Amino acid sequence: MIKAIGFVALGFGVMELSGWFIHKYLMHGPLWMIHKTHHQPSKSFFELNDLFSLLFGGIAVLLIVLGAEELDYRFWMGVGISVYGILYFILHDVMVHRRLKWLERPKKGFLKGIFKAHQAHHKTNAKEDAVSFGLFVVPREFFKEEEK
């Protein structure tokens, strides 16, 4: 059981680290034509950028299927990636971008820091000059409270 929890955590962590790298160097690089739909106003519920979620979700499903018979590391890493994806959807699509209006914007704590970091990321609609490319690991500056 400890190994399973470790592989779930590893899958989650690898997703955050690889997500940061992919977001910074690929989405804001050669894959900008797809990702820019996320930085532009849209009247549609779906955007071309959602293809990335399908890709990452597909990887998670593949790992789960490949490891299901023996419940080996692939299964548990796929579960970790899936947990990351679920939390990504809730934090990014529901809380930050309000694609579904299930949650209010956070007013304090860790979630407010995530929210502020993502707002800073979207201050530009350009390929360059964006900041804060992770979802959970964001610079400390976004967790500081404003002076009143």
C-alpha positions as CSV (number, residue, x, y, z in Angstrom):
1,M,0.0,0.0,0.0
2,I,2.9,2.4,0.8
3,K,4.3,1.7,-2.7
4,A,0.9,2.5,-4.3
5,I,0.7,5.8,-2.4
6,G,4.3,6.6,-3.4
7,F,3.5,5.9,-7.1
8,V,0.3,8.0,-7.0
9,A,2.4,10.9,-5.5
10,L,5.1,10.4,-8.1
11,G,2.5,10.5,-10.9
12,F,1.1,13.7,-9.5
13,G,4.5,15.3,-9.0
14,V,5.7,14.3,-12.5
15,M,2.6,15.8,-13.9
16,E,3.2,19.1,-12.2
17,L,6.9,19.3,-13.2
18,S,6.3,18.1,-16.8
19,G,3.2,20.3,-17.0
20,W,5.3,23.3,-16.0
21,F,8.0,22.5,-18.6
22,I,5.5,21.7,-21.4
23,H,3.5,24.8,-20.6
24,K,6.6,27.1,-20.6
25,Y,8.6,25.7,-23.4
26,L,6.1,23.9,-25.7
27,M,2.8,25.6,-25.3
28,H,4.4,29.1,-25.2
29,G,6.8,27.9,-27.9
30,P,6.2,25.7,-31.0
31,L,2.6,24.7,-29.8
32,W,1.5,28.3,-29.3
33,M,-1.0,28.0,-32.2
34,I,-3.0,25.5,-30.1
35,H,-2.4,27.1,-26.7
36,K,-3.1,30.7,-27.7
37,T,-6.8,29.8,-27.8
38,H,-6.6,29.7,-24.0
39,H,-5.2,33.3,-23.9
40,Q,-7.9,34.8,-26.1
41,P,-11.5,35.6,-25.2
42,S,-13.9,32.9,-26.3
43,K,-17.6,32.5,-26.5
44,S,-17.3,28.7,-26.8
45,F,-17.2,26.4,-23.8
46,F,-14.4,24.4,-25.5
47,E,-11.2,25.7,-26.9
48,L,-8.5,24.1,-29.1
49,N,-6.2,24.2,-26.0
50,D,-8.4,21.5,-24.5
51,L,-6.6,19.0,-26.7
52,F,-3.8,19.1,-24.2
53,S,-6.1,17.8,-21.5
54,L,-7.2,14.9,-23.8
55,L,-3.5,14.1,-24.4
56,F,-2.6,14.0,-20.7
57,G,-5.9,12.1,-19.9
58,G,-5.1,9.6,-22.6
59,I,-1.7,9.0,-21.1
60,A,-3.3,8.4,-17.6
61,V,-5.8,6.0,-19.1
62,L,-3.1,4.1,-21.0
63,L,-1.0,3.7,-17.8
64,I,-4.0,2.5,-15.8
65,V,-5.0,0.0,-18.5
66,L,-1.4,-1.3,-18.9
67,G,-1.0,-1.7,-15.1
68,A,-4.5,-2.8,-14.1
69,E,-3.9,-6.6,-14.3
70,E,-1.1,-6.5,-11.8
71,L,-1.9,-3.2,-10.1
72,D,1.7,-2.3,-10.7
73,Y,3.5,1.1,-10.8
74,R,1.9,2.0,-14.1
75,F,-1.6,1.7,-12.7
76,W,-0.8,3.9,-9.6
77,M,1.1,6.5,-11.6
78,G,-1.9,6.7,-14.0
79,V,-4.1,7.2,-10.9
80,G,-1.7,10.0,-9.8
81,I,-1.9,11.7,-13.2
82,S,-5.7,11.3,-13.0
83,V,-5.9,12.9,-9.5
84,Y,-3.8,15.8,-10.9
85,G,-6.2,16.1,-13.8
86,I,-9.3,16.2,-11.6
87,L,-7.7,18.9,-9.4
88,Y,-6.5,20.8,-12.4
89,F,-10.1,20.8,-13.8
90,I,-11.5,22.0,-10.5
91,L,-8.9,24.7,-9.8
92,H,-8.1,25.9,-13.3
93,D,-11.3,25.5,-15.3
94,V,-13.9,25.9,-12.5
95,M,-12.3,28.2,-9.9
96,V,-10.0,30.3,-12.0
97,H,-11.6,30.5,-15.4
98,R,-15.2,29.9,-14.2
99,R,-16.0,27.6,-17.2
100,L,-18.5,26.1,-14.8
101,K,-19.7,28.4,-12.0
102,W,-19.5,25.9,-9.2
103,L,-17.0,27.7,-7.0
104,E,-16.4,31.3,-5.9
105,R,-13.0,32.9,-6.3
106,P,-10.8,32.2,-3.3
107,K,-10.4,35.0,-0.8
108,K,-7.4,33.8,1.2
109,G,-4.7,31.1,1.6
110,F,-3.1,28.7,-0.8
111,L,-6.0,28.8,-3.4
112,K,-5.8,32.6,-3.5
113,G,-2.1,32.3,-4.3
114,I,-2.8,29.9,-7.2
115,F,-5.6,32.2,-8.4
116,K,-3.3,35.3,-8.3
117,A,-0.5,33.4,-10.1
118,H,-2.8,32.4,-12.9
119,Q,-4.2,35.9,-13.2
120,A,-0.6,37.1,-13.6
121,H,0.0,34.5,-16.3
122,H,-2.9,35.8,-18.3
123,K,-1.9,39.5,-18.0
124,T,-0.5,39.0,-21.5
125,N,-2.2,37.5,-24.5
126,A,1.2,37.1,-26.2
127,K,3.4,34.1,-26.5
128,E,6.2,35.8,-24.7
129,D,6.3,37.7,-21.3
130,A,4.0,35.3,-19.5
131,V,4.9,34.3,-15.9
132,S,4.0,31.4,-13.6
133,F,3.6,28.2,-15.6
134,G,2.8,25.7,-12.9
135,L,-0.5,25.0,-11.3
136,F,0.4,24.0,-7.7
137,V,4.0,25.2,-7.6
138,V,4.0,28.9,-8.1
139,P,6.3,31.7,-7.0
140,R,6.1,32.8,-3.4
141,E,5.2,36.3,-4.4
142,F,1.7,35.3,-5.2
143,F,1.0,34.1,-1.6
144,K,1.9,37.5,0.0
145,E,-1.1,39.5,1.2
146,E,-1.6,42.9,-0.2
147,E,-1.1,45.9,2.1
148,K,-4.4,47.4,3.3
